Amino acid sequence: MIRRVWPLAALLAVAACSGAAIVTPKDDDGDGGGGGETTAIPAALSNNLKAVRYDGTTMKVTIDLLDSTPAEVTYDRDARLDVPGYTAYRMQEDSLDRLFVALGAISDDGSVQAVTVGDGGQFNRYFAGGSYDRAGGFDRPEIGTGPGRGQVSYAGSYAAVTNVDAPRDGGPDDVALPISGTVDPINVPAQPGRITGDIFLNANFNDNTVNGAISNRVLVDTNYALADVILVPGTIAEDGTFTGSAEYSDLTTIGSYGGIFGGTDANSVAGLVHLTEFERNWTGEQEHGVFVLTQCGPNNTLPICDNVAP
């Protein structure tokens, strides 16, 4: 497998500490806005993404830097890059400009959403990050005794963009603008590889802890299988946000995750995963993942949910 990875722009990751990544939740009442909260995303997850406005149809992104002008750019919808559960958008001004891909989703109840975006790398650097947000406040589930009374589960699909090149082979997933004439490869931008998988979370709203795993992970563009990722126990804050660390099954820390619960009785959850390693035999690879999930129960009857308390 031929691959190339690009270092993340470290100085811009530091700059992300001072700003909040903002998402506009779905406009259910037609008034032009989602009425959501502005959520500060941990710098390890937001990285270069400053803001995104996404309503399920239009994706407007502010990222540092080099995607286009002005600062907020409307990305083009591109169904060729869709992955299960997530809608794809792209931005590339011309054949020798960076190619950015964004993947986003809104929960079925419209309460939470999340977006991840990144370019494929050019001139020794790549830029990437993500955002999540909620419409309305945090509605903690009723706490009681016995199964399903404060400890609940979430399941669904996972998606990510990476700094591993997708093949520029003219296939259906090759969306880079064509290059004419003879151009030195050092000037050619890469297309970010995409990852899909399944994600399962358990949350306990009595002791304010969440954990889970991402399984069946595949680098889509080359059909390359990847190791499972463990989301070790993290803390749920009073506002329904949470953070934690990501590990291999052998306890090696490889990144972090975070997100936000939303909807009635925390029906939905959205979040991000940033892995600074995801393949043991490689060096320098990074992954920026996204998840938007529904609580197991009447609104989520995936087979894995048959094994949890209602």
N, C-alpha and C positions, 0 to 999 in steps of 0.2 A: 504494500500500500504506500503510495507516494503522498507525503504530507508536508506541510510547512506551517509552523506556528509563529506567531508574532507577539513580541512583548507588549503588555498593556502600558499605556502612557501613564507612568507613575505620578508625574507631577500633577496631572489633571485629576487623578484619583484623590490626591490630597485636597485639591480645590473643591471637590464635591462635598467635603465636610461642612462647608459654610452655607450650603443651600439645601432646599427641599425639592425632591422630585414630586411633581404634582400630577395627579390623574383626574380627569373630569368623568365621574360616573355617568352611566346611561341616563338620557333625558326621557323619563317615563311619562312626564306630564306635558311635554311639548312646549315648555317655556324657554327652551334654549340652553338650559343648564341642568346639571345633575344634582346640584345641591349638596355635594360631598364635602368631606373634611380635607383640609390640607395636612398631609402626613409627612413628617420628616423621615426619610429613608436612611438607614445606616449607610455610611460612606462605603463600606465594603460591598454593599449591594447596589447602590445607585451609581457608583463610579463616575463615568463621564456623562451620564444622562441627567440633565438639569430639569426638564419638564416634558410631559407628554399630555396631549388632549386626545382622548379616544372615546367615540360614542357608539362603537360597533360598526360604523361605516367609514368614518374619516379618521385618519391617524395624523396628528400634528406633533412634531418632535422638536425639542430643543436639546441638542447634544453638543458638547465640546469635543471635537470640533471637526471641520472639514467635510461636512455632508453637503451643504449648499448655503445659499443666502436667501432671505434674511435669517436671523437667528432661529426663528420658528419656521419649520419647513413641513409642508404637507407631503407625506410619503404616498407613493403610488400603490394601489391595491394590486396584489399579484397572487392569484389563486394557485399558481404553479408551485408556490413554496408553502402552501398550507400544510399543517400537520394535524393529527387528530386532536380536536378540541380547541385549536388556536388558528386565528386568521393572520395571514402574512401580508406585509407591506414592504416596499423597497424604495431606495433612493440612490440614484447615480446620475449626476449631471451630464457627464460625458464618459467616453470609453476609458479615459485615463484618470478619472476621479474615483474616489473610494466608493465602494458598493456597500450600502447599509441595508440590513434586513431586520425588520421588527415583527415580533409575534405577540399577539394580544388576545385576551378573552375577557368577557364580562359574565358574571354568574347568572344563572337562570332567573334568579329573583331580582337581579339588577343592583344588588347591595354592594358588591365588591368587584374589582377588576384588577388586572395586572398586565404589564407589558415588559418585554425584554427586547433590547435592540443592540446591534453591533455591526461593525464593518468587518471585512475579511482580512484587512491588513494591507499596508503599503508603506514603503520607505521605512521599514524596521519597526513600525508601531501599529497598533490597532486601538480603536475606541469603542467602548461598550458600557452598558449599564442597564438598570431596570427601575421600575416603579410599581407601586400598588397603592390602592386607596379604597375608601368606603363611602357610601352614601348614608348619611345619618350616623347615629351613635352606636355604641356597643351595647347589645342586649344579651346579657349573660344568661345561659340556660338555667332553668330551675334546678337547684341543688337539693338532693334528697338522698335516701339510702337505697341500695340495690342497683341492679343493672340499668344503664341508661339514665340515671339520675345525677347528672353532672359529669359523667365520663362518656364522651361521644367519639365517633369515628368519621373520617372524611376519606373519600376515594375518588380517583379520576385519572386523567392523563396529565403528562408532564412534557414540556418542550424546552428547548434551549438553542442558543446560538453559541458558536465557539470561534476561537482563533485558529482553528484547523481549516485549511483550504478545502472548499468543495471543488471537485474536478471541473475544469473548464473544457468539457468534451463535446459540447454541442447538444447534449441530451436535454430532455424536457425540463430538468431542474436547473440548467445552466442559463441564468437570467442576465449575466453580464453583457453590457453593450459590446457589439463587435468592434474589433480593432482592424483598421485598414493599414496596408503597407507594412513595412518592417519596423517594428518597435522593440527596443531592447527589453527583455523580460523584467529587468530591474524596475521599470516604470509601470508595469502592469498591475492593477489592483486585484486582490483576491476576493472571492466570494466566500462569506462565512459558512462553515459547515453547520448543519442542524442536527439536533439530538431529540429523540422521542423516548418515552418510557411511561411507566405507571407509577403513581404515587399514592401512598396510604399514610394517614395521620391518625393518631389517637391523642385526644385532648382531655384533660381533667380540669374542669373549671372550679373545683373545690380547692385543689392544691396548686392551681394555676401553672400547669405544666403541659407541654406538647412535645411529641416525638413521632418518628415514623421512618419510612424508607422509600427510596426510588428504585424500582426494579425494571427488568426487561428493557434496559437502556441500549439504544442503537444509534450509531452515527449514520443518519439517514442517507446521506449522499454517497456513501460507499458500502452501506449495509454491514458495518463493522460493529460487532457486539462489544459492549462495555460492562465493567463491573457494577454491581449494585452499590448504592450509596446509602449510608445510615444517617438519619437526622436525629442526633442524640438529644436527650431531654433539654428543652429550653424553657424559658420563663414567659408566661403570659402576663402582661402588664395590666393595670387597672383600666386602660383605654382599649383593651382588646388587641393590642399589638404584641408581637412576640419575636424573639431572636434565639438562635442556637447555633451549634457547630455541626459540621458535616464530616463524616469519617468513612473510611473503608471498614469492612467487617473486622479487620485486625486491629482496630482502634487508632489507626493513623489518621490524624486530622488533615483534611484536604480542602476545607473551606467553611462557609457559613450559610445560614438561611434565615429568613425572617418573613413576617407577613402580618395580616390583619383579619380578624373575624368580623363578619357583618350579617345583617338580616335578622329576622325574628328568631330568638333563641339561638343566635349564632349559627343560623342555617348554612352559611357559606363562609369560605375562607379563600384568601388570595395571598400570594407571596412570591418570593424570589429565592434563588439558590445561586451562590457564586462559588465555583470550585476552582482552586488554583492548581489542581491536578485531577485528572479523571482517567488516565491510562498509565499503569505502572511502568510500562516499557518506553514511555515518551518523556520528553523534558520540555517544560515551558508551556504546556497546553493549559487553557483556561476555558471555563464554561459559565455562561450566564443564563440561568434557567428561570422558568415561570410556571406557576400553578394556580389554577382557579378551580375550587372543588366544592361539592355539595355534601352536606352531612348525610351519612348513611341513614336510611329510613324511607318513609313514603316518597320523598323527593329524589332518592338515589337508591336504585335497586340493582346496582352492579353486582355480579356474582360474589365478589369478595365481601360485600355487605351482608350476605346471608349468614356470615359467621360472627356477627357482632350483635350486641343487645340493642333492641329498638329504642 
